[in-house]
Amino acid sequence: MPARFDLEIPANVAKLDLVEQLIEVAESIGASLPELAVAFAAAHPAVTSVIIGPRTMQQLTDSVKGAELVLDEETLDRIDAIVPPETDAYRADGAWQPPALTDPALRRRPVAERAAS
């Protein structure tokens, strides 16, 4: 599916821009993007487990670091500002999202419960 990577398609350029912004967030807290991704998923109260699929030892190491990372409110707010909870960056048609995603209190575990390990 080469169209997914075609930078002549504006939606692909927009997705790449989102990734670059998320990399900046990760770097600002001393983490990698994979670490941020695991920590972000673990912070959501509806997530019971974060499934990873490392192919290399480095990917496994990053995932484990992410499981130990606790994101503060400011970082979660920055992520939400880049990709609002009701946004589907993959599908331009705006797929349905549960109403609970619009309330930060319903989509974030308490700080003490955010580390996966």
Biotite code that builds the C-alpha atoms (Angstrom):
import biotite.structure as struc

atoms = struc.array([
    struc.Atom([0.000, 0.000, 0.000], chain_id="A", res_id=1, res_name="MET", atom_name="CA", element="C"),
    struc.Atom([2.470, 2.646, -1.147], chain_id="A", res_id=2, res_name="PRO", atom_name="CA", element="C"),
    struc.Atom([-0.162, 5.402, -0.948], chain_id="A", res_id=3, res_name="ALA", atom_name="CA", element="C"),
    struc.Atom([0.185, 5.311, 2.857], chain_id="A", res_id=4, res_name="ARG", atom_name="CA", element="C"),
    struc.Atom([3.666, 6.768, 2.466], chain_id="A", res_id=5, res_name="PHE", atom_name="CA", element="C"),
    struc.Atom([3.097, 9.075, -0.499], chain_id="A", res_id=6, res_name="ASP", atom_name="CA", element="C"),
    struc.Atom([4.066, 12.588, 0.600], chain_id="A", res_id=7, res_name="LEU", atom_name="CA", element="C"),
    struc.Atom([2.134, 14.022, -2.324], chain_id="A", res_id=8, res_name="GLU", atom_name="CA", element="C"),
    struc.Atom([-1.003, 13.175, -0.334], chain_id="A", res_id=9, res_name="ILE", atom_name="CA", element="C"),
    struc.Atom([-1.726, 16.016, 2.134], chain_id="A", res_id=10, res_name="PRO", atom_name="CA", element="C"),
    struc.Atom([-3.156, 13.648, 4.770], chain_id="A", res_id=11, res_name="ALA", atom_name="CA", element="C"),
    struc.Atom([0.159, 11.769, 4.868], chain_id="A", res_id=12, res_name="ASN", atom_name="CA", element="C"),
    struc.Atom([2.086, 15.009, 5.334], chain_id="A", res_id=13, res_name="VAL", atom_name="CA", element="C"),
    struc.Atom([-0.290, 15.959, 8.152], chain_id="A", res_id=14, res_name="ALA", atom_name="CA", element="C"),
    struc.Atom([0.294, 12.603, 9.891], chain_id="A", res_id=15, res_name="LYS", atom_name="CA", element="C"),
    struc.Atom([4.048, 13.011, 9.590], chain_id="A", res_id=16, res_name="LEU", atom_name="CA", element="C"),
    struc.Atom([3.751, 16.465, 11.162], chain_id="A", res_id=17, res_name="ASP", atom_name="CA", element="C"),
    struc.Atom([1.840, 14.955, 14.102], chain_id="A", res_id=18, res_name="LEU", atom_name="CA", element="C"),
    struc.Atom([4.583, 12.380, 14.595], chain_id="A", res_id=19, res_name="VAL", atom_name="CA", element="C"),
    struc.Atom([7.267, 15.095, 14.569], chain_id="A", res_id=20, res_name="GLU", atom_name="CA", element="C"),
    struc.Atom([5.347, 17.046, 17.206], chain_id="A", res_id=21, res_name="GLN", atom_name="CA", element="C"),
    struc.Atom([4.980, 13.938, 19.377], chain_id="A", res_id=22, res_name="LEU", atom_name="CA", element="C"),
    struc.Atom([8.710, 13.270, 19.057], chain_id="A", res_id=23, res_name="ILE", atom_name="CA", element="C"),
    struc.Atom([9.296, 16.780, 20.426], chain_id="A", res_id=24, res_name="GLU", atom_name="CA", element="C"),
    struc.Atom([7.034, 16.016, 23.396], chain_id="A", res_id=25, res_name="VAL", atom_name="CA", element="C"),
    struc.Atom([8.895, 12.771, 24.058], chain_id="A", res_id=26, res_name="ALA", atom_name="CA", element="C"),
    struc.Atom([12.299, 14.444, 23.842], chain_id="A", res_id=27, res_name="GLU", atom_name="CA", element="C"),
    struc.Atom([11.177, 17.259, 26.155], chain_id="A", res_id=28, res_name="SER", atom_name="CA", element="C"),
    struc.Atom([10.598, 14.713, 28.927], chain_id="A", res_id=29, res_name="ILE", atom_name="CA", element="C"),
    struc.Atom([13.734, 12.712, 28.157], chain_id="A", res_id=30, res_name="GLY", atom_name="CA", element="C"),
    struc.Atom([11.935, 9.823, 26.476], chain_id="A", res_id=31, res_name="ALA", atom_name="CA", element="C"),
    struc.Atom([11.784, 8.235, 23.049], chain_id="A", res_id=32, res_name="SER", atom_name="CA", element="C"),
    struc.Atom([8.599, 8.127, 20.982], chain_id="A", res_id=33, res_name="LEU", atom_name="CA", element="C"),
    struc.Atom([8.068, 4.400, 21.706], chain_id="A", res_id=34, res_name="PRO", atom_name="CA", element="C"),
    struc.Atom([8.458, 5.075, 25.432], chain_id="A", res_id=35, res_name="GLU", atom_name="CA", element="C"),
    struc.Atom([5.921, 7.894, 25.206], chain_id="A", res_id=36, res_name="LEU", atom_name="CA", element="C"),
    struc.Atom([3.507, 5.647, 23.308], chain_id="A", res_id=37, res_name="ALA", atom_name="CA", element="C"),
    struc.Atom([3.583, 2.896, 25.928], chain_id="A", res_id=38, res_name="VAL", atom_name="CA", element="C"),
    struc.Atom([3.252, 5.358, 28.821], chain_id="A", res_id=39, res_name="ALA", atom_name="CA", element="C"),
    struc.Atom([0.387, 7.173, 27.082], chain_id="A", res_id=40, res_name="PHE", atom_name="CA", element="C"),
    struc.Atom([-1.561, 3.962, 26.573], chain_id="A", res_id=41, res_name="ALA", atom_name="CA", element="C"),
    struc.Atom([-0.910, 2.860, 30.170], chain_id="A", res_id=42, res_name="ALA", atom_name="CA", element="C"),
    struc.Atom([-2.261, 6.190, 31.490], chain_id="A", res_id=43, res_name="ALA", atom_name="CA", element="C"),
    struc.Atom([-5.726, 5.516, 30.053], chain_id="A", res_id=44, res_name="HIS", atom_name="CA", element="C"),
    struc.Atom([-8.089, 3.883, 32.579], chain_id="A", res_id=45, res_name="PRO", atom_name="CA", element="C"),
    struc.Atom([-9.836, 1.801, 29.906], chain_id="A", res_id=46, res_name="ALA", atom_name="CA", element="C"),
    struc.Atom([-6.554, 0.136, 28.902], chain_id="A", res_id=47, res_name="VAL", atom_name="CA", element="C"),
    struc.Atom([-6.003, -3.061, 30.849], chain_id="A", res_id=48, res_name="THR", atom_name="CA", element="C"),
    struc.Atom([-2.738, -3.985, 29.159], chain_id="A", res_id=49, res_name="SER", atom_name="CA", element="C"),
    struc.Atom([-0.420, -2.415, 26.638], chain_id="A", res_id=50, res_name="VAL", atom_name="CA", element="C"),
    struc.Atom([0.450, -4.889, 23.919], chain_id="A", res_id=51, res_name="ILE", atom_name="CA", element="C"),
    struc.Atom([3.898, -4.474, 22.427], chain_id="A", res_id=52, res_name="ILE", atom_name="CA", element="C"),
    struc.Atom([5.509, -6.290, 19.537], chain_id="A", res_id=53, res_name="GLY", atom_name="CA", element="C"),
    struc.Atom([9.241, -5.705, 19.661], chain_id="A", res_id=54, res_name="PRO", atom_name="CA", element="C"),
    struc.Atom([11.382, -7.213, 16.948], chain_id="A", res_id=55, res_name="ARG", atom_name="CA", element="C"),
    struc.Atom([14.694, -6.052, 18.412], chain_id="A", res_id=56, res_name="THR", atom_name="CA", element="C"),
    struc.Atom([16.224, -5.847, 21.850], chain_id="A", res_id=57, res_name="MET", atom_name="CA", element="C"),
    struc.Atom([16.237, -2.020, 21.562], chain_id="A", res_id=58, res_name="GLN", atom_name="CA", element="C"),
    struc.Atom([12.491, -2.012, 20.897], chain_id="A", res_id=59, res_name="GLN", atom_name="CA", element="C"),
    struc.Atom([11.947, -4.217, 23.943], chain_id="A", res_id=60, res_name="LEU", atom_name="CA", element="C"),
    struc.Atom([14.134, -1.953, 26.074], chain_id="A", res_id=61, res_name="THR", atom_name="CA", element="C"),
    struc.Atom([12.214, 1.145, 24.941], chain_id="A", res_id=62, res_name="ASP", atom_name="CA", element="C"),
    struc.Atom([8.899, -0.540, 25.682], chain_id="A", res_id=63, res_name="SER", atom_name="CA", element="C"),
    struc.Atom([9.987, -1.524, 29.174], chain_id="A", res_id=64, res_name="VAL", atom_name="CA", element="C"),
    struc.Atom([11.182, 2.036, 29.843], chain_id="A", res_id=65, res_name="LYS", atom_name="CA", element="C"),
    struc.Atom([7.809, 3.279, 28.659], chain_id="A", res_id=66, res_name="GLY", atom_name="CA", element="C"),
    struc.Atom([6.055, 0.941, 31.082], chain_id="A", res_id=67, res_name="ALA", atom_name="CA", element="C"),
    struc.Atom([7.959, 2.605, 33.926], chain_id="A", res_id=68, res_name="GLU", atom_name="CA", element="C"),
    struc.Atom([7.335, 6.153, 32.680], chain_id="A", res_id=69, res_name="LEU", atom_name="CA", element="C"),
    struc.Atom([4.637, 8.197, 34.431], chain_id="A", res_id=70, res_name="VAL", atom_name="CA", element="C"),
    struc.Atom([3.260, 11.048, 32.348], chain_id="A", res_id=71, res_name="LEU", atom_name="CA", element="C"),
    struc.Atom([2.186, 14.181, 34.189], chain_id="A", res_id=72, res_name="ASP", atom_name="CA", element="C"),
    struc.Atom([-0.909, 16.224, 33.381], chain_id="A", res_id=73, res_name="GLU", atom_name="CA", element="C"),
    struc.Atom([1.067, 18.789, 31.372], chain_id="A", res_id=74, res_name="GLU", atom_name="CA", element="C"),
    struc.Atom([2.508, 16.128, 29.085], chain_id="A", res_id=75, res_name="THR", atom_name="CA", element="C"),
    struc.Atom([-0.872, 14.462, 28.594], chain_id="A", res_id=76, res_name="LEU", atom_name="CA", element="C"),
    struc.Atom([-2.396, 17.864, 27.824], chain_id="A", res_id=77, res_name="ASP", atom_name="CA", element="C"),
    struc.Atom([0.336, 18.535, 25.254], chain_id="A", res_id=78, res_name="ARG", atom_name="CA", element="C"),
    struc.Atom([-0.396, 15.221, 23.569], chain_id="A", res_id=79, res_name="ILE", atom_name="CA", element="C"),
    struc.Atom([-4.129, 15.994, 23.571], chain_id="A", res_id=80, res_name="ASP", atom_name="CA", element="C"),
    struc.Atom([-3.413, 19.386, 22.003], chain_id="A", res_id=81, res_name="ALA", atom_name="CA", element="C"),
    struc.Atom([-1.479, 17.729, 19.172], chain_id="A", res_id=82, res_name="ILE", atom_name="CA", element="C"),
    struc.Atom([-3.969, 14.926, 18.574], chain_id="A", res_id=83, res_name="VAL", atom_name="CA", element="C"),
    struc.Atom([-7.268, 15.676, 20.339], chain_id="A", res_id=84, res_name="PRO", atom_name="CA", element="C"),
    struc.Atom([-8.958, 12.567, 21.759], chain_id="A", res_id=85, res_name="PRO", atom_name="CA", element="C"),
    struc.Atom([-11.795, 12.662, 19.247], chain_id="A", res_id=86, res_name="GLU", atom_name="CA", element="C"),
    struc.Atom([-9.375, 12.822, 16.313], chain_id="A", res_id=87, res_name="THR", atom_name="CA", element="C"),
    struc.Atom([-8.631, 9.868, 14.070], chain_id="A", res_id=88, res_name="ASP", atom_name="CA", element="C"),
    struc.Atom([-5.466, 10.831, 12.192], chain_id="A", res_id=89, res_name="ALA", atom_name="CA", element="C"),
    struc.Atom([-5.573, 7.581, 10.250], chain_id="A", res_id=90, res_name="TYR", atom_name="CA", element="C"),
    struc.Atom([-9.039, 8.046, 8.833], chain_id="A", res_id=91, res_name="ARG", atom_name="CA", element="C"),
    struc.Atom([-9.906, 11.441, 7.436], chain_id="A", res_id=92, res_name="ALA", atom_name="CA", element="C"),
    struc.Atom([-13.625, 10.717, 7.755], chain_id="A", res_id=93, res_name="ASP", atom_name="CA", element="C"),
    struc.Atom([-13.481, 11.112, 11.553], chain_id="A", res_id=94, res_name="GLY", atom_name="CA", element="C"),
    struc.Atom([-14.411, 7.704, 12.927], chain_id="A", res_id=95, res_name="ALA", atom_name="CA", element="C"),
    struc.Atom([-16.790, 7.534, 15.885], chain_id="A", res_id=96, res_name="TRP", atom_name="CA", element="C"),
    struc.Atom([-15.236, 8.025, 19.309], chain_id="A", res_id=97, res_name="GLN", atom_name="CA", element="C"),
    struc.Atom([-16.876, 7.257, 22.669], chain_id="A", res_id=98, res_name="PRO", atom_name="CA", element="C"),
    struc.Atom([-18.068, 10.430, 24.442], chain_id="A", res_id=99, res_name="PRO", atom_name="CA", element="C"),
    struc.Atom([-15.869, 9.561, 27.431], chain_id="A", res_id=100, res_name="ALA", atom_name="CA", element="C"),
    struc.Atom([-12.785, 10.429, 25.384], chain_id="A", res_id=101, res_name="LEU", atom_name="CA", element="C"),
    struc.Atom([-13.610, 14.129, 25.628], chain_id="A", res_id=102, res_name="THR", atom_name="CA", element="C"),
    struc.Atom([-13.283, 14.130, 29.442], chain_id="A", res_id=103, res_name="ASP", atom_name="CA", element="C"),
    struc.Atom([-9.640, 13.946, 30.660], chain_id="A", res_id=104, res_name="PRO", atom_name="CA", element="C"),
    struc.Atom([-10.751, 12.535, 34.024], chain_id="A", res_id=105, res_name="ALA", atom_name="CA", element="C"),
    struc.Atom([-12.274, 9.517, 32.278], chain_id="A", res_id=106, res_name="LEU", atom_name="CA", element="C"),
    struc.Atom([-9.311, 8.787, 30.017], chain_id="A", res_id=107, res_name="ARG", atom_name="CA", element="C"),
    struc.Atom([-6.461, 9.082, 32.523], chain_id="A", res_id=108, res_name="ARG", atom_name="CA", element="C"),
    struc.Atom([-5.566, 6.876, 35.434], chain_id="A", res_id=109, res_name="ARG", atom_name="CA", element="C"),
    struc.Atom([-4.702, 8.611, 38.699], chain_id="A", res_id=110, res_name="PRO", atom_name="CA", element="C"),
    struc.Atom([-1.000, 9.597, 38.731], chain_id="A", res_id=111, res_name="VAL", atom_name="CA", element="C"),
    struc.Atom([-0.116, 6.880, 41.251], chain_id="A", res_id=112, res_name="ALA", atom_name="CA", element="C"),
    struc.Atom([-1.507, 4.200, 38.907], chain_id="A", res_id=113, res_name="GLU", atom_name="CA", element="C"),
    struc.Atom([0.121, 5.289, 35.631], chain_id="A", res_id=114, res_name="ARG", atom_name="CA", element="C"),
    struc.Atom([3.264, 3.154, 35.624], chain_id="A", res_id=115, res_name="ALA", atom_name="CA", element="C"),
    struc.Atom([2.636, -0.253, 34.114], chain_id="A", res_id=116, res_name="ALA", atom_name="CA", element="C"),
    struc.Atom([5.245, -1.938, 36.258], chain_id="A", res_id=117, res_name="SER", atom_name="CA", element="C"),
])
